[in-house]
Amino acid sequence: LPSGPGWPKDCSEVPAGSPSGVYVIQPTGLHPILVSCEMDGRDGGWTVIQRNRQSTEITWAESWSTYKHGFGNVHTEYWLGTEYIHQISKQKVYQVRFIIWDASNNTKFADYNFF
């Protein structure tokens, strides 16, 4: 991927009205990375750090090194990686949102400030 000042630093910098999907971001001091951006709703621009489904093929029993740099498929189920999460979150104060869907498709969420 080419580097340069043109990439957003996180999904909040992806232009409003853009569809949810996979984008290239480049946090300060890091190479460009692929992330999933949730752009729906009035407060779009969320950088997805983990996505997994009830019927996942991912075991999640991975080494520390694998968790550090991420694994899975950014288009479906994945863990972004602790190193990338750290590089993104040290840029400014963020809010983190956990969204849980149960087997009946009921949704619950919790927001935490100062992530």
PyMOL commands that set and color helices and strands:
alter all, ss='L'
color gray80, all
select helices_A, chain A and resi 11-13+64-69+82-89
alter helices_A, ss='H'
color red, helices_A
select strands_A, chain A and resi 21-25+33-38+46-48+50-51+71-72+78-79+96-101+107-112
alter strands_A, ss='S'
color yellow, strands_A
deselect
rebuild
show_as cartoon
